[in-house]
Amino acid sequence: MKYALIADIHSNLDALKAVLDEVERLKCGTIICLGDIVGYGAEPNECVQLLREKSVTSVIGNHDKAACGIAEPYNFNPAAREAALWTRDVLTEENRGYLKNLPEKVDYGDFIAVHGAVSDPDKYILSVYEAEHEFELFGEAALCFFGHTHVRAAYSFREGSACEAAGVEVKTDKNARRLVMDKDTKYLINPGSVGQPRDRDPRASYLVYERGSGVEFRRVEYDVESAQNKILEAGLSKALAQRLKYGY
């Protein structure tokens, strides 16, 4: 079975639709969202509803918590806080309830999915040092998918040592990069962000995982200008619209 791993949609319906269209073309049987369905962008209800219609399994992210009222966005920057509170106001009661009931972790036996980290759903993993002690928390799983940073990443752990795991370009597809996974090695992998990438590439980012074949990081073009205009029309911060163009 193929799994599509998506993360950090952030109410960007244009990006989400583009990714889901490709996921359908690639015949992925299960879609898993690593949290932050909402926040920043202008179409939170539409994004939540689309994931529900597609029967996507999701964990809860910190922006989802703020939007549905589980937590307050005290530690958010001003633009993020404004967007979180705006989202809280516009969410339907049904979609707010959906977000409130999302788990912090899903376990598929051989792999698990979280928003930030196994140790803390709000933790940012941005380096080997920050990733290293997470591997001992996997339990029976050899693989953990995480989001939160908006930057695609892969870390491996073998014989007591952690390092970055590099993928290779897929010659037949310029938008894909494959990581072959070794036996007796644990992995911590981030697909990047669908709706607000922060690695200087504005294309939507996600990955496809197939047992026995490793993972394939993928990029998808979408109508960035449309997403920007919706943010501005909603009265949200201009900076949230600008960053989509540059992927930061």
ZATOR-889795 format. One record per residue: residue number from 1; residue in one letter; y negated, z negated, x of N, C-alpha, C in turn. Coordinates in nm, 3 decimals, decimal comma. Each point is the difference from the previous one (the first is absolute). Layout:
! residues N
{NUM "A" {Y Z X} {Y Z X} {Y Z X}} ...
//
This chain:
! residues 248
{1 "M" {0,120 0,000 0,084} {-0,120 0,000 -0,084} {-0,125 0,000 0,087}} {2 "K" {-0,100 0,076 -0,042} {-0,129 -0,001 0,067} {-0,093 -0,098 -0,069}} {3 "Y" {-0,070 -0,079 0,080} {-0,102 -0,092 -0,050} {-0,137 0,047 0,047}} {4 "A" {-0,097 0,000 -0,089} {-0,139 0,026 0,040} {-0,072 -0,134 0,006}} {5 "L" {-0,061 -0,030 0,113} {-0,076 -0,124 0,019} {-0,147 0,034 0,001}} {6 "I" {-0,074 -0,059 -0,096} {-0,144 0,022 -0,009} {-0,069 -0,136 0,006}} {7 "A" {-0,126 -0,001 0,042} {-0,072 -0,127 0,012} {-0,150 0,024 -0,013}} {8 "D" {-0,069 -0,105 -0,041} {-0,147 -0,002 0,002} {-0,060 0,123 -0,068}} {9 "I" {0,032 0,014 -0,126} {-0,051 0,109 -0,083} {-0,148 -0,020 -0,028}} {10 "H" {-0,036 -0,122 -0,030} {-0,138 -0,042 -0,022} {-0,074 0,086 -0,103}} {11 "S" {0,064 0,016 -0,115} {-0,064 0,065 -0,116} {-0,045 0,143 0,029}} {12 "N" {0,064 0,065 0,095} {-0,032 0,139 0,034} {0,102 0,090 -0,068}} {13 "L" {-0,030 0,039 -0,123} {0,094 0,078 -0,080} {0,024 0,139 0,058}} {14 "D" {-0,103 0,061 0,055} {0,016 0,134 0,058} {0,103 -0,002 0,113}} {15 "A" {-0,010 -0,098 0,087} {0,096 -0,011 0,111} {0,139 -0,034 -0,051}} {16 "L" {0,009 -0,091 -0,096} {0,130 -0,042 -0,052} {0,073 0,118 -0,065}} {17 "K" {-0,071 0,077 -0,079} {0,063 0,115 -0,066} {0,052 0,101 0,103}} {18 "A" {-0,078 0,023 0,104} {0,042 0,096 0,103} {0,128 -0,047 0,069}} {19 "V" {0,007 -0,129 0,029} {0,119 -0,055 0,064} {0,120 0,006 -0,094}} {20 "L" {-0,018 -0,042 -0,124} {0,112 -0,001 -0,094} {0,052 0,140 -0,029}} {21 "D" {-0,089 0,098 0,001} {0,044 0,139 -0,018} {0,092 0,042 0,114}} {22 "E" {-0,037 -0,038 0,123} {0,085 0,035 0,115} {0,130 -0,078 -0,002}} {23 "V" {-0,007 -0,127 -0,037} {0,120 -0,084 -0,009} {0,101 0,062 -0,098}} {24 "E" {-0,051 0,051 -0,111} {0,088 0,065 -0,098} {0,061 0,126 0,059}} {25 "R" {-0,079 0,077 0,073} {0,051 0,122 0,063} {0,109 -0,031 0,102}} {26 "L" {-0,014 -0,113 0,071} {0,096 -0,039 0,102} {0,123 -0,070 -0,059}} {27 "K" {-0,002 -0,019 -0,133} {0,114 -0,059 -0,072} {0,035 -0,141 0,049}} {28 "C" {-0,104 -0,083 0,012} {0,022 -0,141 0,033} {0,045 -0,073 -0,127}} {29 "G" {0,110 -0,073 0,009} {0,055 -0,064 -0,118} {-0,071 -0,127 -0,040}} {30 "T" {-0,057 -0,072 0,097} {-0,067 -0,127 -0,027} {-0,134 -0,004 0,072}} {31 "I" {-0,102 -0,048 -0,070} {-0,133 -0,017 0,060} {-0,032 -0,148 0,005}} {32 "I" {-0,043 -0,046 0,115} {-0,034 -0,141 0,019} {-0,144 -0,008 0,048}} {33 "C" {-0,080 -0,081 -0,069} {-0,140 -0,020 0,038} {-0,015 -0,135 0,068}} {34 "L" {-0,066 -0,002 0,114} {-0,015 -0,121 0,081} {-0,129 -0,076 -0,031}} {35 "G" {-0,053 0,018 -0,119} {-0,112 -0,081 -0,045} {-0,136 0,063 0,015}} {36 "D" {-0,100 -0,070 -0,055} {-0,138 0,048 -0,010} {-0,006 0,132 -0,075}} {37 "I" {0,049 -0,005 -0,121} {-0,011 0,113 -0,091} {-0,146 0,023 -0,035}} {38 "V" {-0,074 -0,109 -0,014} {-0,140 0,009 -0,044} {-0,095 -0,052 0,108}} {39 "G" {-0,132 0,001 -0,035} {-0,103 -0,040 0,094} {-0,063 0,121 0,066}} {40 "Y" {-0,127 -0,009 0,032} {-0,078 0,103 0,069} {-0,031 0,123 -0,087}} {41 "G" {0,099 0,063 -0,058} {-0,017 0,125 -0,073} {-0,037 -0,018 -0,145}} {42 "A" {-0,016 0,114 -0,070} {-0,061 0,001 -0,133} {0,099 0,015 -0,115}} {43 "E" {0,130 0,015 0,028} {0,095 0,024 -0,110} {0,119 -0,096 0,005}} {44 "P" {-0,027 -0,129 -0,013} {0,110 -0,098 0,008} {0,099 0,011 -0,115}} {45 "N" {-0,048 0,013 -0,123} {0,092 0,008 -0,113} {0,089 0,124 0,009}} {46 "E" {-0,059 0,110 0,039} {0,075 0,124 0,010} {0,109 -0,008 0,107}} {47 "C" {-0,031 -0,066 0,112} {0,100 -0,015 0,107} {0,113 -0,092 -0,042}} {48 "V" {-0,034 -0,113 -0,060} {0,103 -0,093 -0,047} {0,088 0,068 -0,103}} {49 "Q" {-0,062 0,068 -0,094} {0,076 0,065 -0,107} {0,095 0,106 0,055}} {50 "L" {-0,047 0,077 0,098} {0,084 0,105 0,057} {0,121 -0,060 0,071}} {51 "L" {-0,019 -0,108 0,074} {0,114 -0,065 0,066} {0,099 -0,054 -0,102}} {52 "R" {-0,052 -0,054 -0,108} {0,088 -0,051 -0,106} {0,079 0,113 -0,064}} {53 "E" {-0,065 0,112 -0,025} {0,067 0,115 -0,060} {0,109 0,056 0,091}} {54 "K" {-0,023 -0,008 0,131} {0,096 0,052 0,097} {0,107 -0,104 0,038}} {55 "S" {-0,006 -0,117 -0,063} {0,095 -0,109 0,029} {0,003 -0,037 0,148}} {56 "V" {-0,119 -0,006 0,059} {-0,013 -0,036 0,141} {0,018 -0,151 0,017}} {57 "T" {0,082 -0,039 0,096} {0,015 -0,141 0,035} {-0,114 -0,037 0,094}} {58 "S" {-0,068 -0,111 -0,029} {-0,115 -0,037 0,083} {-0,003 -0,149 0,030}} {59 "V" {-0,057 -0,033 0,114} {-0,035 -0,139 0,030} {-0,150 -0,016 -0,023}} {60 "I" {-0,045 -0,123 -0,005} {-0,142 -0,027 -0,025} {-0,077 -0,008 0,131}} {61 "G" {-0,120 0,058 0,001} {-0,087 -0,007 0,117} {-0,116 -0,095 -0,024}} {62 "N" {-0,078 -0,027 0,103} {-0,110 -0,095 -0,014} {-0,109 0,052 -0,094}} {63 "H" {-0,023 0,131 -0,004} {-0,098 0,055 -0,093} {0,053 -0,004 -0,143}} {64 "D" {0,129 0,017 -0,016} {0,060 -0,013 -0,132} {-0,017 -0,144 -0,052}} {65 "K" {0,022 -0,097 0,089} {-0,017 -0,140 -0,038} {-0,143 -0,029 -0,044}} {66 "A" {-0,096 0,052 0,076} {-0,141 -0,024 -0,034} {-0,036 0,068 -0,131}} {67 "A" {0,051 0,119 -0,023} {-0,036 0,075 -0,120} {0,058 -0,061 -0,126}} {68 "C" {0,119 -0,059 0,010} {0,061 -0,056 -0,121} {-0,030 -0,149 -0,017}} {69 "G" {-0,073 -0,059 0,093} {-0,045 -0,138 -0,015} {0,089 -0,106 0,060}} {70 "I" {0,106 0,040 0,069} {0,086 -0,098 0,067} {-0,075 -0,067 0,114}} {71 "A" {-0,084 0,077 0,068} {-0,078 -0,052 0,112} {-0,143 0,050 -0,011}} {72 "E" {-0,090 -0,068 0,069} {-0,140 0,042 0,004} {-0,029 0,071 0,132}} {73 "P" {-0,083 0,103 -0,002} {-0,026 0,078 0,122} {-0,104 -0,064 0,093}} {74 "Y" {0,019 -0,128 0,028} {-0,099 -0,072 0,082} {-0,010 0,057 0,141}} {75 "N" {0,112 0,044 0,057} {-0,001 0,047 0,139} {-0,015 0,151 0,011}} {76 "F" {-0,032 0,068 -0,111} {-0,022 0,144 0,003} {-0,142 0,030 0,048}} {77 "N" {-0,018 0,116 0,061} {-0,136 0,041 0,033} {-0,075 0,034 -0,129}} {78 "P" {-0,132 0,009 0,003} {-0,077 0,018 -0,124} {0,043 0,120 -0,084}} {79 "A" {0,025 0,114 0,061} {0,040 0,119 -0,076} {0,137 -0,019 -0,063}} {80 "A" {0,093 -0,059 0,075} {0,134 -0,024 -0,052} {-0,003 -0,103 -0,113}} {81 "R" {-0,081 -0,104 0,017} {-0,011 -0,103 -0,104} {-0,059 0,059 -0,128}} {82 "E" {-0,106 0,080 0,015} {-0,060 0,064 -0,117} {0,102 0,087 -0,073}} {83 "A" {0,078 0,077 0,076} {0,100 0,087 -0,061} {0,111 -0,079 -0,067}} {84 "A" {0,041 -0,111 0,061} {0,105 -0,083 -0,059} {-0,044 -0,059 -0,133}} {85 "L" {-0,123 -0,049 -0,006} {-0,050 -0,060 -0,123} {-0,026 0,107 -0,107}} {86 "W" {-0,046 0,117 0,043} {-0,016 0,112 -0,093} {0,134 0,039 -0,058}} {87 "T" {0,103 0,006 0,086} {0,134 0,035 -0,044} {0,052 -0,102 -0,100}} {88 "R" {-0,025 -0,127 0,028} {0,043 -0,106 -0,092} {-0,060 0,021 -0,139}} {89 "D" {-0,124 0,045 -0,005} {-0,068 0,020 -0,128} {0,055 0,121 -0,077}} {90 "V" {0,040 0,106 0,072} {0,039 0,123 -0,069} {0,150 0,011 -0,026}} {91 "L" {0,081 -0,083 0,064} {0,144 0,006 -0,024} {0,032 -0,035 -0,145}} {92 "T" {0,094 0,072 -0,057} {0,047 -0,036 -0,134} {0,083 -0,128 0,011}} {93 "E" {0,015 -0,070 -0,108} {0,079 -0,123 -0,001} {0,144 0,028 0,040}} {94 "E" {0,051 0,113 -0,047} {0,138 0,036 0,031} {0,018 0,026 0,149}} {95 "N" {-0,092 0,072 0,061} {0,011 0,029 0,144} {-0,027 -0,123 0,085}} {96 "R" {-0,087 -0,087 -0,047} {-0,024 -0,126 0,070} {0,128 -0,084 0,002}} {97 "G" {0,068 -0,003 -0,114} {0,125 -0,074 -0,008} {0,108 0,059 0,089}} {98 "Y" {0,003 0,133 0,010} {0,096 0,067 0,087} {-0,021 -0,043 0,145}} {99 "L" {-0,125 -0,001 0,045} {-0,029 -0,040 0,139} {0,037 -0,146 0,024}} {100 "K" {-0,028 -0,086 -0,096} {0,028 -0,142 0,016} {0,149 -0,026 0,020}} {101 "N" {0,084 0,084 -0,057} {0,144 -0,023 0,004} {0,070 0,069 0,116}} {102 "L" {-0,075 0,066 0,087} {0,063 0,065 0,115} {0,047 -0,105 0,101}} {103 "P" {0,114 0,021 0,064} {0,050 -0,095 0,101} {-0,070 0,020 0,134}} {104 "E" {0,016 -0,097 0,090} {-0,055 0,013 0,135} {0,096 0,071 0,095}} {105 "K" {0,128 0,011 -0,040} {0,099 0,065 0,085} {0,108 0,060 -0,088}} {106 "V" {0,051 0,116 0,040} {0,120 0,055 -0,063} {0,105 0,018 0,109}} {107 "D" {0,124 -0,028 -0,036} {0,111 -0,001 0,097} {0,107 0,098 -0,046}} {108 "Y" {0,027 0,099 0,084} {0,103 0,099 -0,030} {0,127 -0,023 0,082}} {109 "G" {0,011 -0,119 0,057} {0,119 -0,032 0,079} {-0,018 0,038 0,146}} {110 "D" {0,004 0,129 0,029} {-0,015 0,043 0,139} {-0,145 0,019 0,040}} {111 "F" {-0,092 -0,001 -0,099} {-0,142 0,003 0,033} {-0,080 -0,076 -0,104}} {112 "I" {-0,117 -0,047 0,042} {-0,089 -0,073 -0,088} {-0,138 0,064 0,002}} {113 "A" {-0,081 -0,032 -0,101} {-0,134 0,057 -0,010} {-0,098 -0,111 -0,033}} {114 "V" {-0,111 -0,007 0,074} {-0,103 -0,101 -0,020} {-0,137 0,069 0,010}} {115 "H" {-0,105 -0,076 -0,030} {-0,134 0,059 0,013} {-0,053 -0,015 0,143}} {116 "G" {-0,016 -0,124 0,047} {-0,056 -0,022 0,132} {0,103 -0,029 0,106}} {117 "A" {0,079 -0,105 -0,021} {0,102 -0,042 0,095} {0,103 -0,084 -0,073}} {118 "V" {0,115 -0,017 0,063} {0,103 -0,085 -0,059} {-0,048 -0,144 -0,002}} {119 "S" {-0,068 -0,043 0,104} {-0,046 -0,138 0,012} {-0,118 -0,031 -0,091}} {120 "D" {-0,081 0,100 -0,031} {-0,122 -0,022 -0,078} {-0,044 0,134 -0,060}} {121 "P" {-0,004 0,011 -0,134} {-0,036 0,127 -0,062} {-0,142 0,046 0,030}} {122 "D" {-0,085 -0,089 0,049} {-0,138 0,036 0,033} {-0,024 0,020 0,150}} {123 "K" {0,106 -0,008 0,079} {-0,014 0,015 0,145} {-0,009 0,147 0,038}} {124 "Y" {-0,087 0,031 0,097} {-0,011 0,135 0,054} {0,086 0,011 0,126}} {125 "I" {0,087 0,100 0,003} {0,080 0,028 0,119} {-0,057 0,125 0,064}} {126 "L" {-0,068 -0,019 0,113} {-0,069 0,110 0,067} {0,044 0,019 0,145}} {127 "S" {0,100 -0,078 0,043} {0,043 0,009 0,139} {0,143 -0,048 0,014}} {128 "V" {0,060 0,030 0,115} {0,135 -0,048 0,029} {0,004 -0,153 -0,002}} {129 "Y" {-0,105 -0,061 0,054} {-0,006 -0,146 0,004} {0,007 -0,060 -0,141}} {130 "E" {-0,074 0,059 -0,093} {-0,001 -0,051 -0,137} {0,130 0,032 -0,074}} {131 "A" {0,067 0,105 0,043} {0,125 0,040 -0,065} {0,121 -0,080 0,049}} {132 "E" {-0,004 -0,045 0,124} {0,121 -0,049 0,067} {0,071 -0,112 -0,074}} {133 "H" {-0,072 -0,103 -0,044} {0,070 -0,114 -0,061} {0,042 0,027 -0,143}} {134 "E" {-0,043 0,115 -0,059} {0,041 0,034 -0,136} {0,147 0,040 -0,008}} {135 "F" {0,053 0,056 0,108} {0,137 0,052 -0,004} {0,104 -0,107 -0,029}} {136 "E" {-0,024 -0,121 0,045} {0,098 -0,107 -0,023} {0,002 -0,046 -0,145}} {137 "L" {-0,094 0,049 -0,082} {-0,009 -0,041 -0,140} {0,063 0,101 -0,095}} {138 "F" {0,062 0,105 0,054} {0,056 0,106 -0,083} {0,124 -0,042 -0,078}} {139 "G" {0,069 -0,105 0,046} {0,127 -0,035 -0,060} {0,107 0,101 0,038}} {140 "E" {0,074 0,051 -0,100} {0,106 0,098 0,027} {-0,055 0,141 0,018}} {141 "A" {-0,124 0,022 -0,037} {-0,059 0,135 0,008} {-0,029 0,039 0,144}} {142 "A" {0,006 0,130 0,027} {-0,035 0,052 0,132} {-0,133 0,073 -0,002}} {143 "L" {-0,060 0,008 -0,117} {-0,121 0,081 -0,016} {-0,093 -0,064 -0,101}} {144 "C" {-0,129 -0,002 0,033} {-0,102 -0,048 -0,092} {-0,115 0,100 -0,005}} {145 "F" {-0,038 0,038 -0,121} {-0,117 0,084 -0,020} {-0,118 -0,087 -0,042}} {146 "F" {-0,117 0,027 0,058} {-0,119 -0,079 -0,032} {-0,122 0,091 -0,008}} {147 "G" {-0,106 -0,050 -0,060} {-0,124 0,076 -0,012} {-0,117 -0,082 0,050}} {148 "H" {-0,110 -0,003 -0,080} {-0,114 -0,089 0,020} {-0,101 0,047 0,104}} {149 "T" {0,046 0,060 0,110} {-0,093 0,037 0,108} {-0,062 0,138 -0,021}} {150 "H" {0,059 0,082 -0,085} {-0,045 0,137 -0,024} {0,024 0,092 0,120}} {151 "V" {0,083 -0,044 0,093} {0,029 0,077 0,121} {0,151 0,010 0,016}} {152 "R" {0,051 0,122 0,012} {0,145 0,016 0,018} {0,041 -0,060 0,135}} {153 "A" {0,118 -0,062 0,001} {0,048 -0,066 0,121} {0,151 -0,017 -0,008}} {154 "A" {0,062 -0,013 0,117} {0,142 -0,030 0,007} {0,026 -0,087 0,122}} {155 "Y" {0,066 -0,114 -0,023} {0,038 -0,091 0,108} {0,150 -0,020 -0,005}} {156 "S" {0,061 -0,010 0,116} {0,145 -0,022 0,008} {0,029 -0,127 0,078}} {157 "F" {0,119 -0,057 -0,026} {0,039 -0,125 0,065} {0,148 0,010 0,036}} {158 "R" {0,027 -0,014 0,130} {0,139 0,009 0,046} {0,018 -0,088 0,123}} {159 "E" {0,109 -0,074 0,002} {0,035 -0,087 0,112} {-0,115 -0,092 0,037}} {160 "G" {-0,064 -0,056 -0,103} {-0,104 -0,101 0,022} {-0,136 0,053 0,038}} {161 "S" {-0,019 0,133 -0,006} {-0,127 0,058 0,041} {-0,054 0,095 -0,106}} {162 "A" {-0,131 -0,009 -0,026} {-0,066 0,087 -0,098} {-0,086 0,104 0,072}} {163 "C" {-0,011 0,118 -0,060} {-0,086 0,104 0,055} {-0,042 0,096 -0,110}} {164 "E" {-0,095 0,086 0,029} {-0,037 0,103 -0,095} {0,107 0,109 0,001}} {165 "A" {0,029 0,053 -0,118} {0,100 0,106 -0,012} {-0,071 0,130 -0,032}} {166 "A" {0,017 0,101 0,083} {-0,072 0,127 -0,017} {0,086 0,101 -0,073}} {167 "G" {-0,063 0,076 -0,090} {0,068 0,108 -0,069} {-0,027 0,133 0,071}} {168 "V" {0,065 0,104 -0,047} {-0,022 0,134 0,056} {-0,041 0,094 -0,113}} {169 "E" {-0,078 0,100 0,033} {-0,045 0,096 -0,100} {0,118 0,083 -0,051}} {170 "V" {-0,005 0,031 -0,128} {0,101 0,086 -0,060} {-0,047 0,144 0,017}} {171 "K" {0,074 0,080 0,075} {-0,045 0,134 0,035} {-0,023 0,090 -0,121}} {172 "T" {0,078 -0,025 -0,107} {-0,011 0,085 -0,117} {-0,108 -0,046 -0,098}} {173 "D" {-0,066 -0,112 0,028} {-0,098 -0,054 -0,093} {-0,108 -0,074 0,078}} {174 "K" {-0,120 0,058 0,009} {-0,108 -0,059 0,078} {-0,051 -0,130 -0,060}} {175 "N" {0,034 -0,028 -0,126} {-0,047 -0,122 -0,066} {0,100 -0,115 0,010}} {176 "A" {0,106 0,017 0,077} {0,104 -0,102 0,008} {0,026 -0,044 0,144}} {177 "R" {0,043 -0,125 0,014} {0,037 -0,056 0,130} {0,121 -0,089 -0,021}} {178 "R" {0,107 0,026 0,071} {0,127 -0,068 -0,026} {0,028 -0,108 0,103}} {179 "L" {0,054 -0,112 -0,049} {0,046 -0,108 0,086} {0,149 -0,020 -0,024}} {180 "V" {0,080 0,028 0,101} {0,145 -0,022 -0,009} {0,027 -0,146 0,035}} {181 "M" {0,075 -0,067 -0,084} {0,023 -0,144 0,019} {0,135 -0,025 0,065}} {182 "D" {0,000 -0,088 0,101} {0,121 -0,033 0,074} {0,076 -0,114 -0,067}} {183 "K" {0,132 0,001 0,018} {0,081 -0,111 -0,048} {-0,029 -0,124 0,086}} {184 "D" {0,028 -0,116 -0,054} {-0,020 -0,127 0,070} {-0,146 -0,023 0,038}} {185 "T" {-0,090 0,061 -0,075} {-0,144 -0,017 0,021} {-0,067 -0,030 -0,133}} {186 "K" {-0,093 -0,094 0,001} {-0,077 -0,032 -0,119} {-0,134 0,074 0,005}} {187 "Y" {-0,051 0,033 -0,119} {-0,124 0,076 -0,007} {-0,097 -0,061 -0,101}} {188 "L" {-0,126 0,009 0,034} {-0,110 -0,041 -0,087} {-0,093 0,121 -0,010}} {189 "I" {-0,009 0,058 -0,119} {-0,063 0,132 -0,013} {-0,105 0,002 -0,111}} {190 "N" {-0,115 0,060 0,033} {-0,112 0,012 -0,094} {-0,024 0,149 -0,028}} {191 "P" {0,002 0,042 -0,128} {-0,019 0,142 -0,032} {-0,145 0,047 0,006}} {192 "G" {-0,094 -0,091 0,024} {-0,141 0,036 -0,009} {-0,047 -0,008 -0,144}} {193 "S" {-0,121 0,043 -0,024} {-0,061 -0,015 -0,132} {-0,006 0,131 -0,078}} {194 "V" {0,034 -0,008 -0,128} {-0,018 0,114 -0,089} {-0,147 0,024 -0,028}} {195 "G" {-0,070 -0,106 -0,041} {-0,133 0,018 -0,056} {-0,119 -0,030 0,087}} {196 "Q" {0,022 -0,063 0,118} {-0,112 -0,026 0,089} {0,050 -0,014 0,144}} {197 "P" {0,046 0,111 0,061} {0,049 -0,006 0,138} {-0,110 -0,049 0,096}} {198 "R" {0,044 -0,072 0,105} {-0,095 -0,051 0,099} {0,040 0,036 0,142}} {199 "D" {0,063 0,116 0,014} {0,041 0,044 0,133} {-0,066 0,132 0,039}} {200 "R" {-0,119 0,024 -0,056} {-0,081 0,118 0,030} {0,063 0,131 -0,049}} {201 "D" {0,092 -0,011 -0,094} {0,057 0,119 -0,066} {-0,013 -0,024 -0,149}} {202 "P" {-0,085 0,076 -0,069} {-0,027 -0,026 -0,141} {0,113 0,038 -0,096}} {203 "R" {0,100 0,071 0,048} {0,110 0,038 -0,088} {0,080 -0,122 -0,044}} {204 "A" {0,051 0,004 -0,123} {0,084 -0,108 -0,050} {0,125 -0,013 0,087}} {205 "S" {0,040 -0,124 0,027} {0,112 -0,027 0,089} {0,109 -0,077 -0,074}} {206 "Y" {0,125 0,039 0,023} {0,114 -0,072 -0,057} {0,122 0,035 0,084}} {207 "L" {0,119 -0,051 -0,036} {0,120 0,038 0,073} {0,119 0,014 -0,092}} {208 "V" {0,099 0,070 0,050} {0,129 0,017 -0,069} {0,107 -0,063 0,088}} {209 "Y" {0,083 -0,085 -0,061} {0,109 -0,067 0,071} {0,133 0,043 -0,061}} {210 "E" {0,092 0,039 0,087} {0,134 0,036 -0,044} {0,100 -0,070 0,091}} {211 "R" {0,085 -0,080 -0,060} {0,099 -0,073 0,080} {0,081 0,097 0,086}} {212 "G" {0,009 -0,034 0,127} {0,076 0,084 0,092} {-0,081 0,112 0,064}} {213 "S" {-0,123 0,023 -0,052} {-0,082 0,109 0,054} {-0,135 -0,047 0,052}} {214 "G" {-0,029 -0,128 -0,010} {-0,128 -0,052 0,048} {-0,112 0,019 -0,101}} {215 "V" {-0,123 -0,002 0,051} {-0,116 0,014 -0,086} {-0,082 0,121 0,041}} {216 "E" {-0,072 0,053 -0,097} {-0,088 0,113 0,026} {-0,139 -0,034 -0,052}} {217 "F" {-0,094 -0,018 0,091} {-0,139 -0,024 -0,039} {-0,060 0,132 -0,046}} {218 "R" {-0,071 -0,004 -0,112} {-0,052 0,124 -0,056} {-0,149 -0,014 -0,035}} {219 "R" {-0,072 0,114 0,007} {-0,141 0,008 -0,038} {-0,016 0,103 -0,111}} {220 "V" {-0,093 -0,031 -0,092} {-0,023 0,089 -0,113} {-0,150 0,020 -0,020}} {221 "E" {-0,042 0,124 -0,010} {-0,139 0,031 -0,034} {-0,025 -0,034 -0,147}} {222 "Y" {-0,120 -0,047 -0,029} {-0,039 -0,022 -0,139} {-0,149 0,024 -0,014}} {223 "D" {-0,050 -0,002 -0,122} {-0,141 0,029 -0,027} {-0,084 -0,125 0,030}} {224 "V" {-0,039 -0,014 0,125} {-0,078 -0,116 0,043} {-0,134 -0,005 -0,073}} {225 "E" {-0,065 0,114 -0,014} {-0,131 0,003 -0,063} {0,006 -0,050 -0,144}} {226 "S" {0,106 0,032 -0,071} {0,017 -0,048 -0,137} {0,008 -0,153 -0,002}} {227 "A" {0,080 -0,056 0,090} {0,013 -0,146 0,007} {-0,132 -0,065 0,036}} {228 "Q" {-0,075 0,061 0,091} {-0,132 -0,053 0,039} {-0,095 -0,001 -0,119}} {229 "N" {-0,005 0,110 -0,073} {-0,092 0,010 -0,113} {0,030 -0,105 -0,106}} {230 "K" {0,126 -0,027 -0,023} {0,039 -0,100 -0,100} {-0,047 -0,140 0,041}} {231 "I" {0,009 -0,030 0,129} {-0,048 -0,129 0,049} {-0,150 -0,014 -0,023}} {232 "L" {-0,074 0,105 0,032} {-0,146 -0,004 -0,017} {-0,037 -0,006 -0,147}} {233 "E" {0,068 0,074 -0,085} {-0,028 -0,001 -0,143} {0,029 -0,136 -0,064}} {234 "A" {0,094 -0,073 0,059} {0,034 -0,133 -0,051} {-0,101 -0,105 0,044}} {235 "G" {-0,092 0,037 0,091} {-0,100 -0,093 0,049} {0,049 -0,090 0,111}} {236 "L" {0,113 0,035 0,061} {0,053 -0,078 0,111} {-0,070 0,039 0,131}} {237 "S" {0,026 -0,074 0,106} {-0,070 0,018 0,127} {0,016 0,142 0,054}} {238 "K" {-0,109 0,056 0,046} {0,000 0,133 0,060} {0,090 0,003 0,124}} {239 "A" {0,008 -0,113 0,070} {0,082 -0,006 0,122} {0,148 0,023 -0,032}} {240 "L" {0,044 -0,044 -0,118} {0,139 0,020 -0,039} {0,031 0,147 -0,022}} {241 "A" {-0,100 0,074 -0,045} {0,017 0,144 -0,018} {-0,005 0,072 0,135}} {242 "Q" {-0,092 -0,039 0,086} {-0,018 0,068 0,128} {0,123 -0,010 0,089}} {243 "R" {0,063 -0,117 0,002} {0,109 -0,020 0,094} {0,122 0,088 -0,032}} {244 "L" {0,013 0,045 -0,124} {0,112 0,085 -0,035} {-0,006 0,134 0,075}} {245 "K" {-0,119 0,047 0,026} {-0,018 0,129 0,068} {0,047 -0,005 0,145}} {246 "Y" {-0,014 -0,116 0,062} {0,027 -0,012 0,144} {0,129 -0,076 0,030}} {247 "G" {0,058 -0,062 -0,100} {0,125 -0,073 0,023} {-0,015 -0,121 0,088}} {248 "Y" {-0,100 -0,085 -0,031} {-0,016 -0,121 0,080} {-0,018 -0,122 -0,090}} 
//
